[in-house]
């Protein structure tokens, strides 16, 4: 009897890769995709790595595919933007061993800076897309993706969403089936995309998509469920679950292959139902195609293009049910905030004091944009802090950025910050870059990277020395500072922003949530010394609260003993003690 296990969608994708015989997996951590690689690494048969960024991860997988083995790259939707350069071209090249890109979209913007739809990228890149609707399909569709990849000589995207990635469901486990490596044969016309070769491959890609669209009518991933023909839905992914919950008796065409679309199957289904609804999260990707074929259907006229869908959306828009609006629970607001003892808070408290603006980047440190720190002014994408600061200086001159810095984390610096800093040096820029080195990829759950000295598999390797790397670029002014030494940090920031050349300040202090970080100290207030000035409260540490009489309390269960509050107190009203 087969074993059945409850799995996250991401965990099931990793299992699918294992069962499909994948030999190489590469990724950059990004919510909601991170757990895929964290589960892949549990299978010793698969080589798994954290790559410096998604472009590199995609290229690693492409190289493995060309050599003749099955390979996978995993990332979140904005990571697909970074990987799009190799993705668009490998679509023309095709594959040798099966090649799959897992892209995790984020409807509802739970952890992202935009709400883009990977299916739009896939259409432009002419890459087929499979979209599972539960954990079992997450595993099965991943396996099927490798079969499609090799059959049609194409990379295949498995598209998931946050809800599927982080939902659990039963999964039937099967044995690993490892196909024989496909011999590599030199083929310049296929794998060297110079213009003459690319023109020929483009024609091949167009024919490939037409063939898949026709064959899709009989693929098991596209499923028709005929029930009441008064109402019919065409849907896919997690949205299918909402349709089944709200309208269990409706007829449904559940698309597993969402690009290219099986036109004949769609036309046949549409002809059998009285009213046809298209229910797809985010963009009207297949709705627009279906309407262009002259098929009457209802979609974004009544459903939103923004945010996550739900069963209640169908009940309200389709069934016209009056939804009982309950008063929201009266609970305190819980805005996102830096953790107690976070080194970023210490850095931002100094920048705030100096009234310095920060061009921000992607990471925990983005929270420096909100009160009470209110330092970060911009957040665009990975690595953009340095480039945008450079752009400001070139637009407005050196004096304009005397009260600006760029802030970027160590992992993000290794991702794309290196290139941006290189550009500042090469183009004779002026500006101060602060690399907030907390020894991890904090925002996505503490993954290692090239500068931590440990791989995804836990192997200890030489760590890239960020200080030496900056020096190697020819930067004369590179300074390392303890993130919690606020007096020295203030002095260094004043000195560096005053210079008319590129300077780098590396603030060093590990993330307090790292397992190896176990503080033995706590901070405690001394009530009779407190002058009730509130200086210690300014950085917004959640461990500190003001009492009714104006003095402060420190929650010892939250305190990490970082000493930031103690350093801000001019009256020695806070002491550090051993826990």
C-alpha positions as CSV (number, residue, x, y, z in Angstrom):
1,X,0.0,0.0,0.0
2,X,1.3,3.4,-1.0
3,X,2.3,5.8,1.8
4,X,0.1,9.0,2.2
5,X,1.6,12.0,3.8
6,X,0.3,15.5,4.6
7,X,2.5,18.0,2.8
8,X,2.8,21.7,2.1
9,X,2.4,22.5,-1.6
10,X,6.1,23.5,-1.7
11,X,7.1,20.2,0.0
12,X,5.0,18.3,-2.5
13,X,6.8,20.0,-5.4
14,X,10.1,18.9,-3.9
15,X,8.8,15.4,-3.7
16,X,7.7,15.6,-7.3
17,X,11.2,16.6,-8.3
18,X,12.6,13.7,-6.4
19,X,10.2,11.1,-7.9
20,X,10.8,12.5,-11.4
21,X,14.5,11.8,-11.1
22,X,15.8,15.4,-10.9
23,X,19.5,15.5,-10.4
24,X,20.1,19.3,-10.1
25,X,18.1,22.0,-8.3
26,X,19.0,25.6,-8.0
27,X,17.2,28.5,-6.3
28,X,17.4,31.8,-4.6
29,X,15.1,32.1,-1.5
30,X,12.0,34.1,-1.9
31,X,8.6,33.8,-0.2
32,X,6.5,31.9,-1.1
33,X,8.9,29.6,-2.9
34,X,11.6,29.1,-0.2
35,X,10.5,25.8,1.2
36,X,10.8,24.0,-2.1
37,X,14.6,24.0,-1.9
38,X,14.6,23.5,1.8
39,X,12.8,20.2,1.2
40,X,14.7,19.3,-2.0
41,X,17.9,19.3,0.0
42,X,16.6,16.5,2.1
43,X,17.0,14.1,-0.9
44,X,20.7,13.2,-1.2
45,X,20.1,12.0,-4.8
46,X,19.6,15.7,-5.9
47,X,22.3,18.3,-5.9
48,X,20.7,21.4,-4.5
49,X,22.1,24.9,-4.1
50,X,21.3,28.4,-3.1
51,X,22.5,30.5,-6.0
52,X,23.5,34.2,-5.6
53,X,20.4,35.2,-7.6
54,X,17.6,33.8,-9.8
55,X,19.4,34.4,-13.1
56,X,22.3,32.3,-11.9
57,X,19.9,29.6,-10.6
58,X,18.1,29.4,-14.0
59,X,21.4,29.2,-15.8
60,X,22.7,26.4,-13.5
61,X,19.5,24.4,-14.3
62,X,19.9,25.2,-18.0
63,X,23.4,23.9,-18.0
64,X,22.4,20.7,-16.2
65,X,19.6,20.2,-18.7
66,X,22.0,20.6,-21.7
67,X,24.3,18.0,-20.2
68,X,21.4,15.5,-20.3
69,X,19.8,15.3,-16.8
70,X,16.6,16.6,-15.4
71,X,17.0,19.9,-13.6
72,X,14.8,22.5,-11.8
73,X,15.0,26.1,-10.8
74,X,12.7,27.6,-8.1
75,X,11.9,31.2,-7.3
76,X,9.1,33.7,-6.5
77,X,7.4,35.7,-9.2
78,X,9.7,38.8,-9.0
79,X,12.6,36.4,-9.2
80,X,11.3,35.4,-12.6
81,X,12.1,38.9,-13.7
82,X,15.7,38.4,-12.8
83,X,15.8,35.0,-14.5
84,X,13.9,36.2,-17.6
85,X,17.0,36.7,-19.7
86,X,18.0,33.1,-19.8
87,X,14.4,32.0,-19.7
88,X,13.4,33.8,-22.9
89,X,16.4,32.4,-24.8
90,X,16.3,28.8,-23.5
91,X,12.7,28.8,-24.8
92,X,14.2,29.0,-28.2
93,X,17.0,26.5,-27.4
94,X,14.8,23.9,-25.9
95,X,16.2,21.2,-23.7
96,X,18.2,18.0,-23.5
97,X,17.2,16.7,-20.1
98,X,13.9,17.9,-18.7
99,X,13.9,21.5,-17.5
100,X,11.3,23.0,-15.1
101,X,11.0,26.4,-13.6
102,X,8.8,26.6,-10.5
103,X,7.5,30.2,-10.1
104,X,5.5,31.1,-7.0
105,X,3.1,34.1,-7.5
106,X,1.8,36.1,-4.6
107,X,-1.8,37.2,-5.0
108,X,-2.7,39.5,-2.1
109,X,0.9,40.8,-1.8
110,X,1.7,39.0,1.4
111,X,5.4,39.4,1.0
112,X,6.1,41.1,-2.3
113,X,6.5,44.5,-3.8
114,X,4.1,43.8,-6.7
115,X,1.4,41.4,-7.7
116,X,2.5,40.3,-11.2
117,X,1.2,37.2,-13.0
118,X,3.9,34.8,-14.2
119,X,1.5,33.5,-16.9
120,X,2.0,36.8,-18.7
121,X,5.8,36.3,-18.7
122,X,5.3,32.7,-19.9
123,X,3.1,33.9,-22.8
124,X,5.8,36.4,-23.8
125,X,8.6,33.8,-23.5
126,X,6.4,31.2,-25.3
127,X,6.9,28.7,-22.4
128,X,4.1,26.3,-21.4
129,X,2.6,26.6,-17.9
130,X,1.1,24.0,-15.6
131,X,-0.9,25.1,-12.6
132,X,-1.7,22.7,-9.8
133,X,-4.7,23.2,-7.4
134,X,-3.6,21.1,-4.3
135,X,-0.6,19.4,-2.8
136,X,-1.3,16.1,-4.7
137,X,-1.3,17.9,-8.0
138,X,1.7,19.9,-7.0
139,X,3.6,16.7,-6.8
140,X,2.0,15.1,-9.9
141,X,2.2,18.2,-12.1
142,X,5.9,18.6,-11.3
143,X,6.5,15.1,-12.5
144,X,4.4,15.7,-15.6
145,X,6.2,18.9,-16.3
146,X,9.4,17.0,-16.9
147,X,7.6,14.6,-19.3
148,X,6.2,17.5,-21.2
149,X,9.6,19.2,-21.3
150,X,11.4,16.3,-22.9
151,X,8.5,15.4,-25.2
152,X,8.1,18.9,-26.6
153,X,11.7,20.0,-26.3
154,X,10.8,23.0,-24.1
155,X,11.3,24.4,-20.6
156,X,8.1,24.2,-18.6
157,X,6.9,26.5,-15.8
158,X,5.0,25.1,-12.8
159,X,3.1,28.1,-11.5
160,X,2.0,28.1,-7.8
161,X,0.6,30.8,-5.5
162,X,1.1,31.7,-1.9
163,X,-2.1,29.9,-0.9
164,X,-1.1,26.6,-2.6
165,X,2.6,26.9,-1.6
166,X,1.7,27.2,2.1
167,X,-1.4,25.0,2.3
168,X,-1.3,21.3,3.4
169,X,-3.0,18.3,1.8
170,X,-2.6,14.6,1.5
171,X,-0.1,13.3,-1.0
172,X,0.4,9.7,-2.2
173,X,4.2,9.0,-2.3
174,X,5.8,7.0,-5.0
175,X,9.2,5.7,-5.7
176,X,11.9,7.7,-7.5
177,X,12.1,6.9,-11.2
178,X,15.4,8.1,-12.4
179,X,15.6,8.1,-16.2
180,X,18.9,7.4,-17.9
181,X,21.0,10.5,-18.7
182,X,20.4,11.7,-22.2
183,X,23.7,11.8,-24.1
184,X,25.0,15.2,-25.0
185,X,25.6,15.9,-28.7
186,X,27.1,19.1,-29.9
187,X,24.4,21.0,-31.7
188,X,25.3,24.6,-32.5
189,X,22.0,25.3,-34.3
190,X,20.1,24.4,-31.2
191,X,22.2,25.7,-28.3
192,X,24.0,28.7,-29.8
193,X,21.5,31.5,-30.1
194,X,23.1,33.7,-32.6
195,X,20.6,35.6,-34.9
196,X,20.7,33.1,-37.7
197,X,20.0,30.1,-35.5
198,X,17.5,32.0,-33.3
199,X,15.3,32.8,-36.4
200,X,15.0,29.1,-37.2
201,X,14.3,28.1,-33.6
202,X,11.6,30.8,-33.3
203,X,9.6,29.0,-36.0
204,X,10.1,25.8,-34.1
205,X,8.8,27.3,-30.9
206,X,5.6,28.5,-32.6
207,X,4.9,25.0,-34.0
208,X,5.7,23.5,-30.6
209,X,3.0,25.6,-28.9
210,X,0.4,24.8,-31.6
211,X,1.1,21.1,-31.1
212,X,0.8,21.4,-27.3
213,X,-2.5,23.3,-27.7
214,X,-4.0,20.5,-29.8
215,X,-2.6,17.7,-27.6
216,X,-3.8,19.6,-24.5
217,X,-7.3,18.6,-25.3
218,X,-6.5,15.0,-24.3
219,X,-4.0,15.7,-21.5
220,X,-5.1,14.4,-18.1
221,X,-4.2,17.7,-16.4
222,X,-7.2,19.3,-18.2
223,X,-10.3,17.9,-16.6
224,X,-14.0,18.4,-17.4
225,X,-16.6,17.9,-14.7
226,X,-20.1,18.1,-16.2
227,X,-22.9,18.7,-13.7
228,X,-25.6,21.3,-13.8
229,X,-25.2,22.9,-17.3
230,X,-26.9,26.1,-16.2
231,X,-23.6,27.4,-14.9
232,X,-20.2,26.6,-16.1
233,X,-16.7,27.7,-14.8
234,X,-13.3,27.6,-16.5
235,X,-10.8,27.9,-13.7
236,X,-7.4,26.7,-12.6
237,X,-5.1,26.4,-9.6
238,X,-6.3,27.2,-6.1
239,X,-9.2,29.1,-7.6
240,X,-10.7,25.7,-8.6
241,X,-11.0,24.9,-4.9
242,X,-13.1,28.0,-4.3
243,X,-15.4,27.1,-7.3
244,X,-16.0,23.6,-5.8
245,X,-16.7,25.1,-2.4
246,X,-19.2,27.8,-3.6
247,X,-20.8,25.9,-6.5
248,X,-20.3,22.2,-6.0
249,X,-23.0,21.3,-8.6
250,X,-21.8,23.6,-11.3
251,X,-20.0,22.2,-14.4
252,X,-16.3,22.9,-14.4
253,X,-13.5,22.8,-16.9
254,X,-10.4,22.7,-14.7
255,X,-7.3,23.7,-16.6
256,X,-4.0,22.2,-15.6
257,X,-2.2,23.4,-18.7
258,X,-3.0,27.1,-18.7
259,X,-0.6,28.0,-21.6
260,X,-1.0,27.1,-24.4
261,X,-4.8,26.8,-24.0
262,X,-6.6,23.7,-25.4
263,X,-8.9,25.6,-27.7
264,X,-11.1,22.8,-28.9
265,X,-11.7,21.5,-25.4
266,X,-12.7,25.0,-24.2
267,X,-15.0,25.5,-27.2
268,X,-16.7,22.2,-26.6
269,X,-17.2,22.9,-22.9
270,X,-18.5,26.4,-23.6
271,X,-21.1,25.0,-26.0
272,X,-22.6,22.8,-23.3
273,X,-23.3,25.4,-20.6
274,X,-25.8,28.3,-20.5
275,X,-23.7,30.8,-18.6
276,X,-19.9,30.6,-18.6
277,X,-17.7,32.2,-16.0
278,X,-13.9,32.6,-16.1
279,X,-12.5,32.4,-12.6
280,X,-8.8,33.1,-12.5
281,X,-6.7,35.0,-10.0
282,X,-4.8,38.1,-11.0
283,X,-4.7,39.0,-14.8
284,X,-7.4,37.9,-17.3
285,X,-4.8,35.7,-19.1
286,X,-7.0,33.0,-20.5
287,X,-10.2,35.1,-20.3
288,X,-8.9,37.4,-22.9
289,X,-7.9,34.6,-25.2
290,X,-11.3,32.8,-24.8
291,X,-13.2,36.0,-25.5
292,X,-11.0,36.7,-28.6
293,X,-12.3,33.4,-30.0
294,X,-15.8,34.7,-29.9
295,X,-16.9,32.7,-26.8
296,X,-19.4,34.5,-24.6
297,X,-18.2,34.5,-21.0
298,X,-18.1,36.6,-17.8
299,X,-14.9,37.3,-16.0
300,X,-13.3,40.4,-14.8
301,X,-16.5,42.3,-15.2
302,X,-17.5,40.9,-11.8
303,X,-14.2,39.6,-10.4
304,X,-11.2,41.7,-9.4
305,X,-7.8,41.7,-10.9
306,X,-6.3,42.5,-7.5
307,X,-5.7,40.3,-4.5
308,X,-6.6,36.7,-3.6
309,X,-9.9,35.1,-4.6
310,X,-12.3,33.3,-2.3
311,X,-15.4,31.2,-2.3
312,X,-17.3,34.2,-0.9
313,X,-16.4,36.1,-4.0
314,X,-18.4,33.6,-6.1
315,X,-21.3,33.5,-3.7
316,X,-21.6,37.3,-3.9
317,X,-20.9,37.9,-7.6
318,X,-22.4,34.8,-9.2
319,X,-25.0,33.5,-6.7
320,X,-26.0,37.0,-5.6
321,X,-26.0,35.9,-2.0
322,X,-26.3,38.5,0.7
323,X,-23.1,38.2,2.7
324,X,-23.6,38.8,6.4
325,X,-21.1,41.5,7.4
326,X,-19.8,40.8,10.9
327,X,-18.2,43.5,12.9
328,X,-14.4,43.0,12.8
329,X,-12.9,41.7,16.0
330,X,-11.6,44.5,18.2
331,X,-8.0,43.5,18.4
332,X,-5.0,45.8,18.6
333,X,-3.3,46.6,15.3
334,X,-0.1,44.6,14.7
335,X,1.9,46.4,12.1
336,X,5.1,44.7,10.9
337,X,8.1,45.7,13.0
338,X,11.8,44.9,13.4
339,X,12.4,42.2,16.1
340,X,13.7,43.2,19.5
341,X,17.5,43.3,19.3
342,X,17.6,43.6,15.5
343,X,20.8,45.3,14.4
344,X,18.9,47.2,11.7
345,X,17.1,49.2,14.4
346,X,20.3,50.3,15.8
347,X,21.6,51.5,12.4
348,X,18.4,53.3,11.6
349,X,18.3,55.0,15.0
350,X,21.6,56.7,14.1
351,X,20.4,57.6,10.6
352,X,17.2,59.0,12.0
353,X,19.2,61.1,14.5
354,X,21.4,62.5,11.7
355,X,18.3,63.2,9.5
356,X,19.7,61.1,6.7
357,X,17.5,59.6,4.0
358,X,18.1,56.0,2.9
359,X,17.6,54.5,-0.6
360,X,16.3,51.1,0.5
361,X,16.3,47.6,-0.8
362,X,14.4,44.3,-0.4
363,X,14.7,42.7,3.1
364,X,13.8,43.0,6.7
365,X,15.4,46.5,6.7
366,X,12.6,47.8,4.5
367,X,10.7,48.2,7.8
368,X,13.0,51.2,8.4
369,X,10.5,53.1,6.2
370,X,7.8,53.2,8.9
371,X,7.5,55.2,12.1
372,X,9.2,55.7,14.4
373,X,12.4,55.1,12.5
374,X,11.2,56.6,9.2
375,X,14.5,56.5,7.4
376,X,14.0,54.4,4.2
377,X,12.6,56.6,1.4
378,X,12.6,54.1,-1.5
379,X,12.2,50.4,-2.1
380,X,12.1,49.1,-5.7
381,X,13.8,45.8,-6.2
382,X,16.8,43.7,-5.3
383,X,20.0,45.8,-5.6
384,X,18.2,49.0,-6.6
385,X,19.2,50.9,-3.5
386,X,22.8,51.4,-4.8
387,X,21.8,52.1,-8.4
388,X,19.1,54.5,-7.5
389,X,21.4,56.5,-5.2
390,X,23.9,56.6,-8.1
391,X,21.1,57.9,-10.3
392,X,20.3,60.7,-7.8
393,X,23.9,61.8,-7.7
394,X,24.2,61.9,-11.4
395,X,21.0,63.8,-11.7
396,X,21.4,66.3,-8.9
397,X,25.1,66.4,-8.1
398,X,27.4,65.5,-5.2
399,X,26.0,68.0,-2.7
400,X,22.4,66.6,-3.2
401,X,23.3,63.2,-1.6
402,X,25.3,64.4,1.4
403,X,22.3,63.5,3.5
404,X,21.5,60.2,1.7
405,X,22.9,56.7,1.9
406,X,22.0,53.4,0.2
407,X,21.2,50.5,2.6
408,X,21.3,46.9,1.5
409,X,21.6,43.5,3.3
410,X,24.4,41.1,2.9
411,X,22.4,38.5,1.0
412,X,20.9,41.2,-1.3
413,X,24.3,42.6,-1.9
414,X,25.5,39.3,-3.1
415,X,22.3,38.9,-5.2
416,X,22.6,42.1,-7.3
417,X,24.2,44.7,-5.1
418,X,27.7,43.8,-6.3
419,X,26.9,44.9,-9.9
420,X,25.3,48.1,-8.7
421,X,28.3,49.0,-6.5
422,X,30.7,48.1,-9.4
423,X,28.7,50.6,-11.6
424,X,29.2,53.4,-9.0
425,X,32.9,52.8,-9.0
426,X,33.2,52.4,-12.8
427,X,31.2,55.6,-13.5
428,X,33.0,57.6,-10.9
429,X,30.0,58.1,-8.7
430,X,29.8,59.6,-5.2
431,X,27.8,58.2,-2.4
432,X,27.8,56.1,0.8
433,X,26.6,52.5,0.7
434,X,25.7,50.8,3.9
435,X,25.8,47.0,3.8
436,X,23.8,45.8,6.8
437,X,25.5,42.4,7.4
438,X,23.4,40.3,9.7
439,X,25.0,37.0,8.4
440,X,21.9,35.5,6.8
441,X,19.0,36.0,4.4
442,X,16.8,37.1,7.2
443,X,13.5,38.0,5.5
444,X,12.8,34.6,4.0
445,X,13.7,32.5,7.1
446,X,17.5,32.5,7.5
447,X,19.0,30.9,4.5
448,X,22.8,30.9,3.9
449,X,24.5,32.6,1.0
450,X,27.9,33.1,-0.5
451,X,29.2,35.3,2.3
452,X,28.1,33.1,5.2
453,X,30.4,30.2,4.6
454,X,27.8,27.5,4.4
455,X,25.9,25.9,1.5
456,X,22.2,24.8,1.3
457,X,23.5,21.3,2.1
458,X,25.2,22.6,5.2
459,X,28.7,22.2,3.9
460,X,31.2,24.6,5.3
461,X,32.9,26.5,2.5
462,X,35.1,29.6,2.1
463,X,32.9,32.6,2.7
464,X,33.1,35.6,0.4
465,X,34.7,38.4,2.3
466,X,32.5,41.5,1.6
467,X,35.1,43.9,3.0
468,X,37.8,42.5,0.7
469,X,35.4,42.3,-2.3
470,X,34.6,46.1,-1.9
471,X,38.3,46.8,-1.7
472,X,39.0,44.7,-4.8
473,X,36.6,47.0,-6.7
474,X,39.0,49.8,-6.0
475,X,37.0,51.5,-3.2
476,X,39.4,53.3,-0.9
477,X,36.9,54.0,1.9
478,X,35.6,50.7,3.3
479,X,34.8,50.6,7.0
480,X,33.4,47.8,9.3
481,X,31.5,48.9,12.4
482,X,29.6,47.0,15.1
483,X,26.0,47.8,14.4
484,X,25.3,48.4,18.1
485,X,28.3,50.7,18.6
486,X,26.1,53.8,17.9
487,X,28.7,56.3,18.9
488,X,31.3,55.0,16.5
489,X,28.7,54.4,13.8
490,X,27.5,58.0,14.1
491,X,31.1,59.3,13.7
492,X,31.8,57.0,10.7
493,X,28.5,58.0,8.9
494,X,29.3,61.7,9.3
495,X,32.8,61.2,7.9
496,X,31.8,59.0,4.9
497,X,28.8,61.0,3.6
498,X,31.0,64.1,3.6
499,X,33.4,62.5,1.1
500,X,33.2,63.2,-2.7
501,X,33.8,59.6,-3.7
502,X,32.3,56.1,-3.2
503,X,32.4,54.8,0.4
504,X,31.1,51.6,2.0
505,X,30.1,51.1,5.6
506,X,29.6,47.5,6.6
507,X,27.6,47.2,9.8
508,X,28.2,43.9,11.5
509,X,25.9,42.1,13.9
510,X,24.1,38.8,13.3
511,X,20.3,38.4,13.2
512,X,19.1,37.8,16.7
513,X,16.8,34.9,15.4
514,X,19.7,32.8,14.2
515,X,19.8,29.5,16.1
516,X,23.5,30.1,17.1
517,X,22.6,33.5,18.6
518,X,21.7,32.9,22.2
519,X,22.0,36.1,24.3
520,X,22.9,35.7,27.9
521,X,22.2,39.3,28.8
522,X,19.1,41.4,29.4
523,X,18.4,45.1,29.9
524,X,16.6,46.3,32.9
525,X,15.3,49.8,33.8
526,X,16.4,51.5,37.0
527,X,13.2,53.4,37.9
528,X,14.7,55.9,40.4
529,X,17.2,57.1,37.8
530,X,14.7,57.5,34.9
531,X,14.1,61.1,33.9
532,X,11.1,60.1,31.7
533,X,12.7,61.7,28.6
534,X,11.6,58.8,26.3
535,X,14.9,58.7,24.4
536,X,15.1,54.9,24.8
537,X,11.6,54.6,23.2
538,X,12.5,56.4,20.0
539,X,13.9,53.4,18.0
540,X,10.5,51.6,18.6
541,X,11.8,48.4,20.2
542,X,8.6,46.4,21.0
543,X,10.2,45.2,24.3
544,X,10.0,48.7,25.8
545,X,6.8,50.3,27.0
546,X,6.0,53.5,28.9
547,X,4.3,53.2,32.3
548,X,1.5,55.4,33.5
549,X,4.0,57.5,35.6
550,X,6.3,58.1,32.6
551,X,9.0,55.6,33.5
552,X,9.6,52.6,31.2
553,X,9.3,48.8,31.5
554,X,11.3,46.2,29.6
555,X,9.7,42.9,28.8
556,X,12.4,40.4,29.7
557,X,10.8,37.7,27.5
558,X,11.4,39.9,24.5
559,X,14.7,41.6,25.4
560,X,17.8,40.3,23.7
561,X,20.2,42.5,25.7
562,X,21.4,44.3,22.6
563,X,22.0,47.4,24.7
564,X,20.6,49.9,22.2
565,X,18.2,51.4,24.8
566,X,21.1,51.6,27.3
567,X,23.3,53.4,24.9
568,X,20.6,56.0,24.2
569,X,19.9,56.7,27.9
570,X,22.0,59.7,29.1
571,X,21.2,59.1,32.8
572,X,22.3,55.4,33.2
573,X,18.7,54.5,34.0
574,X,19.1,51.2,32.1
575,X,21.5,48.4,33.0
576,X,22.7,45.3,31.3
577,X,22.6,42.2,33.4
578,X,23.4,38.5,32.9
579,X,20.3,36.5,32.3
